[in-house]
Amino acid sequence: MKQECKIGMIWFTWLGIPILSIGFGISQGWWAAAFILIVGVLGQIFYIRSFPQLSKFLGYGSVNDVTVESTQEFKSLPMVTLYTANVCPFCPIVKQRLINLQRDLKFELQEIDITFKPSLIKEKGFQSVPIIEIEGDFWVGNATSAQILSFIAKHNQ
């Protein structure tokens, strides 16, 4: 299974929990609605924070990093844009790897949360996240530090 989050599933999560909460609220009372909302939000937080340990059991395989030391001299580093979405467990993993590489390479990093930006999603044709963009070229899905460094180096020639 590719290590990425489909935009449709992210929206389903954002809409599913409130709809479920309203349904339980109507049938069981306000306390049930509040309970579903709280459990839903806490469940998402737990899922994202524990995802690196759970990913193998969920069929995504390992999300462990492969690091590499940069021996290459970079002339001018391109602007790196990371497109993320709320509740995607891969997005914070890729973001942290980019931040670590940014510390060493000093490139400019911009993060754009596209969770509720349907016009941007449509304009760019995005179907999943995380996405790294450099000079109009895209890397879709999870990436190790070594893969990200290679992607950056490809645009420094």
Order of alpha helices (4+ residues) and beta strands (2+ residues): beta-alpha-alpha-beta-alpha-beta-alpha-beta-beta-beta-alpha
